[in-house]
Amino acid sequence: MKTRHKFTTYLLIVILPLIILSIIYWMYLERSIQKERREQAVWAGTVYQEYIDQVISETKENLELLSLSSSVLYMDDKKTEHLMKWIKDTDSRYAGVYWLNQDGVSISGTNKHFNNYHLIEQDDIKRAVKTQKAVVVGTQELYDPDFNYFSIFAPILDHDKKAQGFLLAHIRLDHMEKILKMLSPGHTFRLETNDKTRILNINAEEFTEHPTWVDVPLTEVDWKLSVKIPDKINTNNMNVFLMLVFFTFFFTHIIYTFVEELIVRRNTKNQKLLHDKQKIDFVGTLAASTAHEIKNPLTGIKGLVQLLVEKHPEEQDQFYYSVIMKEIERINSIVSEFLILGKPMVQTLSLYDIRSIIAELRPIIESEARHLNIEVEWNIVKEPILVHCTKDQLKQVILNIAKNGFEAMEVGKKLRIRIHHENERAKIIIIDTGQGLNEQDIGKVFEPFYTSKKEGTGLGLFVCKRIIESFNGTIELTSKPLNGTTVTISLPLINDHPCIEEFHL
């Protein structure tokens, strides 16, 4: 059973939190990694997009600028060929530059194989003539076995803004691919036209749909650039996850050890309480069976000693008899305490004015104080303070506490007794000016069989606490070394009782 309890505790404190925290952090890590991958893909896509847009924009601007100056060279083959060769040689991105007539047929260019070829479609021609701007051809050209490329052309306009022909450039895709790989190596991306024609395809063998791809639109042309989200797990993130698992396991083990220690202490305390209860039950059983047998002989002995006291008035004999009487009273007190310990007290409580009980105790307490040369200060309210209690037992409590105060004080000290009510509670406060107690002793004073006196039984304050609790009250003790001790008895206050006048002093 003990092993099973330890396993359950270990499971609840170490294993389950470790699993739950690991799952929660792994889910967070997955989202974080996915976000990081997407951000990497978006960043790479932005770099690619800026480069592609820059190439297209610069090519458009160059062709539009050259088309203005080329209108004066129209039909001059040598000069136009020289111009086109110069354009191609100045920028490695160009696969070829061509002069086209109004129908889009190549008249001349850097590649003689394309002479008399239709290099642009009529729809693209109409769009260029209408806008009078450079146009990107939205299909991939595959005429050249060495290069893949796409086309950008601009209209050559006369003074009346009519197209005399077109200046067309082929943009090398292999050159662009090389630059793109240098800008952000290791990424997989593709470039498609709006009709799904794939222009560029870098490091991509098989394509999947979202969410493994992010799309970045181009500003210069209606194409779509897609960048694949990386699949690799960030090693740093995995190291952080493993560190979290380790520290979680470490701290949960510390908590498990702490909880086990608390459980052991609690079990030890419970065993001690059980042991004390067993001792009290044993003493109570013994007291219940022998109390009357002890008290009856004591009563007879006490009566005979009193006769001897009267019969032998000598001083030496009187001293011996006083010692005998004192020890008889002590035995009788111990037996009375054992009777209270015996079993839960089922008794009938009566209504008393605490002031009347104090009035009966006052001569006894003051007589003891005079004998010890100790002063007693009384502070008692004038109005009745009614409580439900058993008078003799409440007397026993007050006398016991007062006696403890006398024993703790030196000659010339003062004992204060205050009787008042507060917040519907009757208060009996007894304050001594003795040596006081340390914190460790304060926590033990109400435990059975604990005593700091050489001849004490350790039952006095425990019996007092049991009596007060039977009155539905509380008893508290506060103390500081060299500053004395304060005992506060609190009992439920009875108000508006019809017989209240009977208890006025």
TIMAR-765591 format. One record per residue (C-alpha): x, y, z. Coordinates in nm, 3 decimals, always signed. Each point is the difference from the previous one (the first is absolute). Example, Ala and Ser with C-alpha at 12.3 -4.5 7.8 and 13.67 -1.06 7.14 Angstrom:
% TIMAR-765591
+---------+---------+---------+
!      xx !      yy !      zz !
+---------+---------+---------+
!  +1.230 !  -0.450 !  +0.780 !
!  +0.137 !  +0.344 !  -0.066 !
+---------+---------+---------+
% end
This chain:
% TIMAR-765591
+---------+---------+---------+
!      xx !      yy !      zz !
+---------+---------+---------+
!  +0.000 !  +0.000 !  +0.000 !
!  +0.286 !  +0.237 !  +0.085 !
!  +0.176 !  -0.075 !  -0.330 !
!  -0.323 !  +0.058 !  -0.189 !
!  -0.047 !  +0.334 !  +0.181 !
!  +0.353 !  +0.110 !  -0.094 !
!  -0.055 !  -0.100 !  -0.363 !
!  -0.326 !  +0.197 !  -0.013 !
!  +0.170 !  +0.305 !  +0.152 !
!  +0.291 !  -0.030 !  -0.244 !
!  -0.242 !  -0.033 !  -0.291 !
!  -0.202 !  +0.307 !  +0.103 !
!  +0.293 !  +0.226 !  +0.090 !
!  +0.274 !  -0.104 !  -0.246 !
!  -0.127 !  -0.201 !  -0.297 !
!  -0.332 !  +0.172 !  -0.079 !
!  +0.133 !  +0.360 !  +0.030 !
!  +0.300 !  -0.100 !  -0.212 !
!  -0.224 !  -0.146 !  -0.271 !
!  -0.250 !  +0.288 !  +0.010 !
!  +0.267 !  +0.273 !  -0.007 !
!  +0.191 !  -0.182 !  -0.274 !
!  -0.313 !  -0.027 !  -0.216 !
!  -0.093 !  +0.366 !  +0.061 !
!  +0.350 !  +0.124 !  -0.078 !
!  +0.031 !  -0.230 !  -0.302 !
!  -0.323 !  +0.144 !  -0.140 !
!  +0.129 !  +0.350 !  +0.068 !
!  +0.334 !  -0.094 !  -0.158 !
!  -0.174 !  -0.140 !  -0.306 !
!  -0.192 !  +0.323 !  -0.046 !
!  +0.314 !  +0.203 !  +0.062 !
!  +0.200 !  -0.208 !  -0.248 !
!  -0.279 !  +0.020 !  -0.257 !
!  -0.014 !  +0.377 !  +0.046 !
!  +0.378 !  +0.026 !  -0.028 !
!  +0.002 !  -0.210 !  -0.319 !
!  -0.277 !  +0.208 !  -0.150 !
!  +0.185 !  +0.321 !  +0.085 !
!  +0.314 !  -0.141 !  -0.163 !
!  -0.199 !  -0.091 !  -0.311 !
!  -0.167 !  +0.343 !  -0.010 !
!  +0.338 !  +0.171 !  +0.039 !
!  +0.154 !  -0.208 !  -0.279 !
!  -0.306 !  +0.064 !  -0.218 !
!  +0.034 !  +0.374 !  +0.061 !
!  +0.364 !  -0.011 !  -0.107 !
!  -0.090 !  -0.197 !  -0.314 !
!  -0.293 !  +0.227 !  -0.078 !
!  +0.210 !  +0.315 !  +0.026 !
!  +0.264 !  -0.143 !  -0.234 !
!  -0.248 !  -0.126 !  -0.262 !
!  -0.196 !  +0.325 !  +0.010 !
!  +0.324 !  +0.193 !  -0.032 !
!  +0.108 !  -0.202 !  -0.307 !
!  -0.336 !  +0.045 !  -0.171 !
!  -0.027 !  +0.368 !  +0.093 !
!  +0.353 !  +0.084 !  -0.118 !
!  -0.050 !  -0.194 !  -0.324 !
!  -0.327 !  +0.179 !  -0.068 !
!  +0.158 !  +0.340 !  +0.062 !
!  +0.301 !  -0.083 !  -0.219 !
!  -0.215 !  -0.125 !  -0.289 !
!  -0.235 !  +0.298 !  +0.020 !
!  +0.295 !  +0.238 !  +0.000 !
!  +0.173 !  -0.180 !  -0.288 !
!  -0.322 !  -0.019 !  -0.201 !
!  -0.013 !  +0.381 !  -0.006 !
!  +0.348 !  +0.030 !  -0.147 !
!  -0.047 !  -0.303 !  -0.227 !
!  -0.280 !  +0.163 !  -0.202 !
!  +0.261 !  +0.201 !  -0.196 !
!  +0.189 !  -0.318 !  -0.087 !
!  -0.300 !  -0.178 !  -0.141 !
!  +0.088 !  -0.211 !  -0.308 !
!  +0.375 !  +0.067 !  +0.045 !
!  +0.110 !  -0.361 !  +0.046 !
!  +0.363 !  +0.061 !  +0.086 !
!  -0.066 !  +0.264 !  +0.261 !
!  -0.289 !  -0.194 !  +0.157 !
!  +0.207 !  -0.316 !  +0.019 !
!  +0.286 !  +0.192 !  +0.157 !
!  -0.241 !  +0.150 !  +0.252 !
!  -0.154 !  -0.335 !  +0.093 !
!  +0.342 !  -0.166 !  +0.035 !
!  +0.111 !  +0.283 !  +0.226 !
!  -0.313 !  -0.042 !  +0.214 !
!  +0.056 !  -0.377 !  +0.037 !
!  +0.370 !  +0.033 !  +0.082 !
!  -0.051 !  +0.266 !  +0.268 !
!  -0.220 !  -0.224 !  +0.219 !
!  +0.045 !  -0.373 !  +0.049 !
!  -0.367 !  -0.044 !  +0.085 !
!  -0.093 !  +0.033 !  -0.370 !
!  -0.012 !  -0.316 !  -0.214 !
!  -0.072 !  +0.204 !  -0.311 !
!  -0.136 !  +0.332 !  -0.128 !
!  -0.215 !  +0.026 !  -0.317 !
!  -0.159 !  +0.255 !  -0.230 !
!  -0.357 !  -0.094 !  -0.095 !
!  -0.235 !  +0.140 !  -0.260 !
!  -0.354 !  +0.110 !  +0.070 !
!  -0.123 !  -0.363 !  -0.021 !
!  +0.248 !  -0.124 !  +0.259 !
!  +0.229 !  -0.171 !  -0.254 !
!  +0.373 !  +0.015 !  +0.063 !
!  +0.180 !  +0.218 !  -0.253 !
!  +0.343 !  -0.014 !  +0.156 !
!  +0.163 !  -0.084 !  +0.329 !
!  +0.290 !  -0.151 !  +0.185 !
!  -0.106 !  -0.356 !  -0.091 !
!  -0.045 !  -0.056 !  -0.377 !
!  -0.200 !  -0.321 !  +0.066 !
!  -0.297 !  +0.212 !  +0.105 !
!  -0.014 !  +0.215 !  -0.314 !
!  -0.347 !  +0.003 !  -0.158 !
!  -0.151 !  -0.172 !  +0.310 !
!  -0.313 !  +0.120 !  +0.173 !
!  +0.143 !  +0.073 !  +0.345 !
!  -0.308 !  +0.161 !  +0.153 !
!  -0.372 !  -0.069 !  -0.023 !
!  -0.263 !  +0.238 !  -0.134 !
!  -0.164 !  +0.040 !  +0.343 !
!  +0.329 !  +0.116 !  +0.146 !
!  +0.055 !  +0.236 !  -0.294 !
!  -0.341 !  +0.158 !  +0.052 !
!  +0.071 !  +0.046 !  +0.372 !
!  +0.335 !  +0.170 !  -0.070 !
!  -0.148 !  +0.228 !  -0.268 !
!  -0.288 !  +0.097 !  +0.227 !
!  +0.212 !  +0.075 !  +0.304 !
!  +0.308 !  +0.119 !  -0.197 !
!  +0.202 !  -0.163 !  +0.277 !
!  +0.229 !  -0.299 !  +0.023 !
!  -0.179 !  -0.333 !  +0.040 !
!  +0.114 !  -0.326 !  +0.162 !
!  -0.095 !  -0.306 !  -0.203 !
!  -0.169 !  -0.244 !  +0.234 !
!  +0.134 !  -0.323 !  -0.154 !
!  +0.332 !  -0.177 !  +0.032 !
!  +0.203 !  -0.005 !  -0.325 !
!  +0.189 !  -0.316 !  -0.085 !
!  +0.145 !  +0.073 !  -0.344 !
!  +0.360 !  +0.005 !  +0.115 !
!  +0.134 !  -0.341 !  +0.109 !
!  +0.254 !  +0.162 !  +0.233 !
!  -0.216 !  +0.252 !  +0.186 !
!  -0.349 !  +0.028 !  +0.134 !
!  -0.133 !  +0.351 !  -0.001 !
!  -0.307 !  +0.221 !  -0.006 !
!  -0.060 !  +0.307 !  -0.218 !
!  -0.047 !  +0.370 !  +0.063 !
!  -0.069 !  +0.233 !  -0.291 !
!  -0.075 !  +0.370 !  -0.050 !
!  -0.163 !  +0.177 !  -0.297 !
!  +0.207 !  +0.227 !  -0.224 !
!  -0.217 !  +0.308 !  -0.052 !
!  +0.015 !  +0.268 !  -0.271 !
!  -0.084 !  +0.365 !  +0.043 !
!  -0.371 !  -0.082 !  -0.018 !
!  +0.033 !  -0.259 !  +0.278 !
!  -0.059 !  -0.284 !  -0.242 !
!  +0.193 !  -0.322 !  +0.033 !
!  +0.263 !  -0.039 !  -0.275 !
!  +0.119 !  -0.326 !  +0.154 !
!  +0.117 !  -0.151 !  +0.324 !
!  +0.324 !  -0.044 !  +0.193 !
!  +0.003 !  -0.339 !  +0.183 !
!  +0.240 !  -0.149 !  +0.254 !
!  +0.024 !  -0.359 !  +0.122 !
!  +0.080 !  -0.018 !  +0.375 !
!  +0.218 !  -0.297 !  +0.095 !
!  -0.165 !  -0.212 !  +0.268 !
!  +0.320 !  -0.189 !  +0.079 !
!  +0.171 !  +0.331 !  +0.084 !
!  -0.290 !  +0.100 !  +0.227 !
!  +0.002 !  -0.342 !  +0.166 !
!  +0.369 !  +0.029 !  +0.075 !
!  -0.045 !  +0.342 !  +0.160 !
!  -0.302 !  -0.117 !  +0.201 !
!  +0.193 !  -0.297 !  +0.140 !
!  +0.276 !  +0.236 !  +0.109 !
!  -0.244 !  +0.240 !  +0.169 !
!  -0.155 !  -0.267 !  +0.223 !
!  +0.150 !  -0.345 !  -0.043 !
!  -0.178 !  -0.317 !  +0.104 !
!  -0.356 !  +0.117 !  -0.057 !
!  -0.246 !  -0.167 !  -0.233 !
!  -0.215 !  +0.225 !  -0.216 !
!  -0.186 !  +0.021 !  -0.329 !
!  -0.116 !  +0.279 !  -0.230 !
!  -0.320 !  -0.041 !  -0.201 !
!  -0.205 !  +0.215 !  -0.234 !
!  -0.369 !  +0.060 !  +0.059 !
!  -0.077 !  -0.286 !  -0.240 !
!  +0.207 !  -0.243 !  +0.217 !
!  +0.296 !  -0.006 !  -0.241 !
!  +0.307 !  -0.068 !  +0.212 !
!  +0.283 !  +0.240 !  -0.078 !
!  +0.244 !  -0.083 !  +0.281 !
!  +0.023 !  -0.315 !  +0.210 !
!  +0.289 !  -0.005 !  +0.249 !
!  +0.065 !  -0.300 !  +0.232 !
!  -0.362 !  -0.111 !  -0.048 !
!  -0.078 !  -0.351 !  -0.117 !
!  -0.348 !  -0.056 !  +0.136 !
!  -0.244 !  +0.274 !  +0.091 !
!  -0.258 !  +0.001 !  +0.270 !
!  -0.273 !  +0.248 !  +0.085 !
!  -0.022 !  +0.227 !  +0.302 !
!  +0.107 !  +0.019 !  +0.279 !
!  +0.346 !  -0.120 !  -0.115 !
!  +0.031 !  +0.288 !  -0.248 !
!  -0.028 !  +0.377 !  +0.035 !
!  -0.091 !  +0.218 !  -0.297 !
!  +0.165 !  +0.336 !  -0.065 !
!  -0.162 !  +0.212 !  -0.278 !
!  +0.215 !  +0.194 !  -0.247 !
!  -0.068 !  +0.369 !  -0.059 !
!  +0.130 !  +0.031 !  -0.358 !
!  -0.186 !  -0.292 !  -0.151 !
!  -0.301 !  -0.218 !  +0.080 !
!  +0.205 !  -0.303 !  +0.101 !
!  +0.011 !  -0.204 !  +0.318 !
!  +0.317 !  -0.075 !  +0.195 !
!  -0.033 !  -0.295 !  +0.243 !
!  +0.261 !  -0.086 !  +0.265 !
!  -0.009 !  -0.330 !  +0.184 !
!  +0.004 !  +0.007 !  +0.380 !
!  +0.316 !  -0.182 !  +0.125 !
!  -0.051 !  -0.348 !  +0.146 !
!  +0.302 !  -0.017 !  +0.230 !
!  -0.044 !  +0.041 !  +0.376 !
!  +0.206 !  +0.272 !  +0.157 !
!  +0.268 !  -0.170 !  +0.209 !
!  +0.004 !  +0.283 !  +0.255 !
!  -0.374 !  -0.039 !  +0.059 !
!  +0.042 !  -0.374 !  +0.051 !
!  +0.281 !  +0.063 !  +0.249 !
!  -0.227 !  +0.241 !  +0.190 !
!  -0.271 !  -0.267 !  +0.008 !
!  +0.239 !  -0.261 !  +0.138 !
!  +0.124 !  +0.247 !  +0.262 !
!  -0.360 !  +0.069 !  +0.104 !
!  -0.065 !  -0.374 !  +0.038 !
!  +0.314 !  -0.037 !  +0.210 !
!  -0.072 !  +0.295 !  +0.233 !
!  -0.367 !  -0.099 !  +0.030 !
!  +0.108 !  -0.349 !  +0.103 !
!  +0.254 !  +0.149 !  +0.243 !
!  -0.242 !  +0.243 !  +0.169 !
!  -0.287 !  -0.250 !  +0.016 !
!  +0.239 !  -0.237 !  +0.176 !
!  +0.081 !  +0.273 !  +0.251 !
!  -0.372 !  +0.058 !  +0.055 !
!  -0.055 !  -0.378 !  +0.031 !
!  +0.276 !  -0.023 !  +0.263 !
!  -0.150 !  +0.297 !  +0.188 !
!  -0.350 !  -0.151 !  -0.009 !
!  +0.131 !  -0.335 !  +0.117 !
!  +0.174 !  +0.174 !  +0.288 !
!  -0.326 !  +0.176 !  +0.092 !
!  -0.186 !  -0.331 !  -0.016 !
!  +0.260 !  -0.164 !  +0.225 !
!  -0.024 !  +0.288 !  +0.248 !
!  -0.379 !  -0.011 !  -0.007 !
!  +0.001 !  -0.376 !  +0.057 !
!  +0.249 !  +0.042 !  +0.284 !
!  -0.218 !  +0.269 !  +0.156 !
!  -0.312 !  -0.212 !  -0.041 !
!  +0.176 !  -0.297 !  +0.154 !
!  +0.108 !  +0.218 !  +0.293 !
!  -0.356 !  +0.129 !  +0.044 !
!  -0.131 !  -0.355 !  -0.019 !
!  +0.259 !  -0.113 !  +0.254 !
!  -0.092 !  +0.289 !  +0.233 !
!  -0.368 !  -0.082 !  -0.040 !
!  +0.068 !  -0.362 !  +0.081 !
!  +0.190 !  +0.107 !  +0.311 !
!  -0.285 !  +0.229 !  +0.103 !
!  -0.256 !  -0.271 !  -0.065 !
!  +0.205 !  -0.245 !  +0.204 !
!  +0.040 !  +0.248 !  +0.286 !
!  -0.371 !  +0.083 !  -0.022 !
!  -0.099 !  -0.365 !  +0.010 !
!  +0.233 !  -0.059 !  +0.291 !
!  -0.130 !  +0.311 !  +0.178 !
!  -0.364 !  -0.094 !  -0.051 !
!  +0.057 !  -0.342 !  +0.151 !
!  +0.215 !  +0.106 !  +0.295 !
!  -0.094 !  +0.362 !  +0.078 !
!  -0.267 !  -0.083 !  +0.256 !
!  +0.217 !  -0.269 !  +0.160 !
!  +0.276 !  +0.261 !  +0.038 !
!  -0.223 !  +0.287 !  +0.112 !
!  -0.181 !  -0.201 !  +0.271 !
!  +0.320 !  -0.099 !  +0.188 !
!  +0.131 !  +0.354 !  -0.049 !
!  -0.311 !  +0.140 !  +0.165 !
!  +0.046 !  -0.234 !  +0.296 !
!  +0.371 !  +0.080 !  +0.029 !
!  -0.072 !  +0.372 !  -0.019 !
!  -0.258 !  -0.026 !  +0.280 !
!  +0.237 !  -0.196 !  +0.226 !
!  +0.283 !  +0.247 !  -0.064 !
!  -0.228 !  +0.286 !  +0.098 !
!  -0.077 !  -0.180 !  +0.330 !
!  +0.371 !  -0.048 !  +0.060 !
!  +0.057 !  +0.370 !  -0.070 !
!  -0.245 !  +0.085 !  +0.278 !
!  +0.139 !  -0.264 !  +0.234 !
!  +0.372 !  +0.084 !  -0.041 !
!  +0.048 !  +0.377 !  -0.002 !
!  +0.377 !  -0.022 !  +0.029 !
!  +0.181 !  +0.208 !  -0.263 !
!  +0.207 !  -0.289 !  -0.135 !
!  -0.308 !  -0.221 !  -0.031 !
!  -0.197 !  +0.281 !  -0.165 !
!  +0.273 !  +0.032 !  -0.261 !
!  -0.019 !  -0.369 !  -0.085 !
!  -0.378 !  +0.010 !  -0.017 !
!  +0.008 !  +0.303 !  -0.231 !
!  +0.232 !  -0.186 !  -0.238 !
!  -0.234 !  -0.301 !  +0.004 !
!  -0.305 !  +0.220 !  -0.068 !
!  +0.181 !  +0.174 !  -0.286 !
!  +0.089 !  -0.330 !  -0.165 !
!  -0.355 !  -0.128 !  +0.047 !
!  -0.129 !  +0.313 !  -0.178 !
!  +0.253 !  -0.055 !  -0.277 !
!  -0.109 !  -0.361 !  -0.047 !
!  -0.364 !  +0.110 !  -0.002 !
!  +0.078 !  +0.268 !  -0.264 !
!  +0.178 !  -0.249 !  -0.226 !
!  -0.289 !  -0.247 !  +0.027 !
!  -0.245 !  +0.279 !  -0.087 !
!  +0.201 !  +0.089 !  -0.311 !
!  +0.005 !  -0.365 !  -0.105 !
!  -0.379 !  -0.016 !  +0.035 !
!  -0.034 !  +0.296 !  -0.238 !
!  +0.235 !  -0.171 !  -0.248 !
!  -0.197 !  -0.322 !  +0.014 !
!  -0.275 !  +0.048 !  -0.259 !
!  -0.178 !  +0.286 !  -0.177 !
!  -0.179 !  +0.205 !  +0.259 !
!  -0.375 !  -0.010 !  -0.035 !
!  -0.127 !  +0.251 !  +0.252 !
!  -0.274 !  +0.249 !  +0.064 !
!  +0.114 !  +0.361 !  -0.027 !
!  -0.157 !  +0.267 !  +0.217 !
!  -0.022 !  +0.374 !  -0.038 !
!  +0.249 !  +0.191 !  +0.219 !
!  +0.126 !  +0.354 !  +0.035 !
!  +0.378 !  -0.025 !  -0.028 !
!  +0.026 !  +0.277 !  +0.258 !
!  -0.166 !  -0.221 !  +0.264 !
!  +0.246 !  -0.282 !  -0.072 !
!  +0.291 !  +0.244 !  +0.025 !
!  -0.144 !  +0.131 !  +0.329 !
!  +0.028 !  -0.351 !  +0.146 !
!  +0.352 !  -0.050 !  -0.138 !
!  +0.137 !  +0.340 !  +0.097 !
!  +0.079 !  -0.079 !  +0.368 !
!  +0.174 !  -0.324 !  -0.097 !
!  +0.214 !  +0.165 !  -0.271 !
!  +0.089 !  +0.299 !  +0.219 !
!  +0.088 !  -0.226 !  +0.292 !
!  +0.239 !  -0.198 !  -0.221 !
!  +0.145 !  +0.324 !  -0.138 !
!  +0.065 !  +0.140 !  +0.351 !
!  +0.170 !  -0.322 !  +0.096 !
!  +0.235 !  +0.037 !  -0.300 !
!  +0.034 !  +0.379 !  +0.043 !
!  -0.155 !  +0.063 !  -0.343 !
!  -0.244 !  +0.279 !  -0.082 !
!  -0.333 !  -0.067 !  -0.179 !
!  -0.166 !  +0.269 !  -0.208 !
!  -0.374 !  -0.040 !  -0.076 !
!  -0.180 !  +0.166 !  -0.291 !
!  -0.365 !  -0.109 !  -0.011 !
!  -0.287 !  +0.171 !  -0.184 !
!  -0.305 !  +0.111 !  +0.200 !
!  -0.272 !  -0.152 !  -0.223 !
!  -0.085 !  -0.375 !  +0.017 !
!  +0.191 !  -0.239 !  -0.226 !
!  -0.215 !  -0.311 !  -0.048 !
!  +0.131 !  -0.326 !  -0.141 !
!  -0.101 !  -0.364 !  -0.011 !
!  +0.248 !  -0.211 !  +0.195 !
!  +0.059 !  -0.233 !  +0.292 !
!  +0.106 !  +0.219 !  +0.293 !
!  +0.240 !  -0.240 !  +0.171 !
!  +0.178 !  -0.080 !  -0.325 !
!  +0.033 !  +0.368 !  -0.100 !
!  +0.138 !  +0.063 !  +0.350 !
!  +0.249 !  -0.281 !  -0.055 !
!  +0.116 !  +0.158 !  -0.329 !
!  +0.047 !  +0.349 !  +0.145 !
!  +0.178 !  -0.128 !  +0.311 !
!  +0.229 !  -0.223 !  -0.209 !
!  +0.102 !  +0.288 !  -0.227 !
!  +0.045 !  +0.239 !  +0.293 !
!  +0.213 !  -0.260 !  +0.178 !
!  +0.218 !  -0.040 !  -0.314 !
!  +0.045 !  +0.377 !  -0.004 !
!  +0.105 !  +0.006 !  +0.368 !
!  +0.253 !  -0.277 !  -0.063 !
!  +0.149 !  +0.187 !  -0.299 !
!  +0.052 !  +0.328 !  +0.191 !
!  +0.250 !  +0.117 !  +0.256 !
!  -0.073 !  +0.179 !  +0.327 !
!  -0.139 !  +0.350 !  -0.048 !
!  -0.145 !  -0.060 !  -0.348 !
!  -0.362 !  +0.066 !  -0.097 !
!  -0.278 !  -0.225 !  -0.135 !
!  -0.277 !  +0.176 !  -0.196 !
!  -0.350 !  -0.146 !  -0.038 !
!  -0.243 !  +0.175 !  -0.238 !
!  -0.365 !  -0.086 !  -0.051 !
!  -0.194 !  +0.170 !  -0.283 !
!  -0.202 !  -0.072 !  -0.314 !
!  +0.080 !  +0.071 !  -0.363 !
!  -0.181 !  -0.086 !  -0.328 !
!  -0.262 !  -0.219 !  +0.171 !
!  +0.274 !  -0.192 !  +0.185 !
!  +0.081 !  -0.008 !  +0.370 !
!  +0.372 !  +0.045 !  +0.061 !
!  +0.206 !  -0.120 !  +0.297 !
!  +0.360 !  +0.120 !  -0.041 !
!  +0.272 !  -0.103 !  +0.245 !
!  +0.338 !  +0.171 !  -0.048 !
!  +0.313 !  -0.088 !  +0.195 !
!  +0.334 !  +0.182 !  -0.004 !
!  +0.217 !  -0.308 !  +0.020 !
!  +0.279 !  -0.140 !  -0.216 !
!  -0.228 !  -0.078 !  -0.295 !
!  +0.030 !  -0.280 !  -0.256 !
!  +0.176 !  -0.039 !  -0.332 !
!  -0.186 !  -0.076 !  -0.324 !
!  +0.082 !  -0.370 !  +0.012 !
!  -0.151 !  -0.043 !  +0.348 !
!  -0.311 !  +0.207 !  -0.086 !
!  -0.093 !  -0.251 !  -0.268 !
!  +0.014 !  -0.287 !  +0.251 !
!  -0.156 !  +0.136 !  +0.320 !
!  -0.347 !  -0.138 !  -0.080 !
!  +0.132 !  -0.344 !  -0.095 !
!  -0.065 !  -0.280 !  +0.251 !
!  +0.289 !  -0.110 !  +0.222 !
!  +0.219 !  +0.295 !  -0.101 !
!  +0.140 !  +0.191 !  +0.299 !
!  +0.304 !  +0.208 !  +0.088 !
!  -0.051 !  -0.050 !  +0.374 !
!  +0.194 !  -0.256 !  +0.198 !
!  -0.310 !  -0.133 !  +0.177 !
!  -0.264 !  +0.076 !  -0.268 !
!  -0.218 !  -0.259 !  -0.172 !
!  -0.033 !  +0.195 !  -0.326 !
!  -0.379 !  -0.018 !  +0.023 !
!  -0.094 !  +0.336 !  +0.156 !
!  -0.033 !  +0.221 !  -0.310 !
!  -0.123 !  -0.290 !  -0.210 !
!  -0.285 !  -0.054 !  +0.250 !
!  -0.068 !  +0.376 !  +0.003 !
!  -0.025 !  +0.003 !  -0.379 !
!  -0.232 !  -0.300 !  +0.002 !
!  -0.226 !  +0.161 !  +0.262 !
!  -0.023 !  +0.335 !  -0.184 !
!  -0.072 !  -0.173 !  -0.332 !
!  -0.284 !  -0.190 !  +0.171 !
!  -0.147 !  +0.347 !  +0.071 !
!  +0.027 !  +0.081 !  -0.377 !
!  +0.282 !  +0.240 !  +0.083 !
!  +0.366 !  +0.043 !  -0.089 !
!  +0.319 !  +0.043 !  +0.198 !
!  +0.311 !  +0.163 !  -0.147 !
!  +0.347 !  +0.058 !  +0.136 !
!  +0.249 !  +0.262 !  -0.117 !
!  +0.343 !  +0.051 !  +0.149 !
!  +0.345 !  +0.145 !  -0.057 !
!  +0.316 !  -0.086 !  +0.190 !
!  +0.056 !  +0.240 !  +0.297 !
!  -0.329 !  +0.182 !  -0.078 !
!  -0.250 !  -0.226 !  +0.171 !
!  -0.295 !  -0.204 !  -0.123 !
!  -0.359 !  +0.090 !  -0.086 !
!  -0.282 !  -0.257 !  +0.010 !
!  -0.329 !  +0.101 !  -0.159 !
!  -0.319 !  -0.198 !  +0.065 !
!  -0.289 !  +0.083 !  -0.232 !
!  -0.358 !  -0.125 !  +0.060 !
!  -0.327 !  +0.071 !  -0.183 !
!  -0.176 !  +0.293 !  +0.166 !
!  -0.368 !  -0.048 !  +0.098 !
!  -0.209 !  +0.316 !  -0.043 !
!  -0.361 !  +0.088 !  +0.087 !
!  -0.051 !  -0.289 !  +0.241 !
!  -0.316 !  +0.029 !  +0.215 !
!  +0.189 !  -0.090 !  +0.316 !
!  +0.277 !  +0.252 !  -0.055 !
!  -0.078 !  +0.194 !  +0.318 !
!  +0.083 !  -0.303 !  +0.211 !
!  +0.362 !  +0.028 !  -0.100 !
!  +0.059 !  +0.365 !  +0.091 !
!  +0.258 !  +0.045 !  +0.272 !
+---------+---------+---------+
% end
